[in-house]
Amino acid sequence: MKQDHTNVMAIANKRIGHITLILNYWNRGQVTTALSAINMINDPSVTTDVFNYTFANGYGLHLLTLDHAASILPLALTLVRSKYECYVQVGLKTIDNIFKQFSEGIRSALTVPLFGGVDLAREERLKKSDLCLKQFKLILEDAGMKKIASKQSELGTQAAKVMNSLSYLLKACKT
């Protein structure tokens, strides 16, 4: 029994250490470094805790760029595919909040016609917007996401709402 307790405490301490490291980067405004750490650690429980503290609750979305959003969305989709309901919920909230933060900018970048000359900044925005849109499309087409959205539950309703929003954006951008 004592050995089991020791193992649980070691796992919990490791998780706390990872979360503390990531949130230290986040709190110093080093968003790219924080996201890289999440990817390197590759632990869904850590990702869930960090996303629940930040993106799922709308905290710090203003710090994100399209590049950040494009790297967060696959991580959020991984959470949505989880067997744990709390992970799924955090993943769905994160996707929904990223959508709300960036959808209008993506739509306008991809649908407003270019008038005259070369606009390198616009070309870069188009490329980044297209990358985010592709991530949204992957989420919309994901079998796990569709399965959740088909359920008669609170999560099913939330997933269906997210999918409807993504579908609307994709249709508006004609992809």
Summary of the structure (lengths in Angstrom):
residues: 175
radius of gyration: 18.0
end to end distance: 56.5
largest distance: 73.3
contacts: 520
relative contact order: 0.10
helix: 82%
strand: 0%
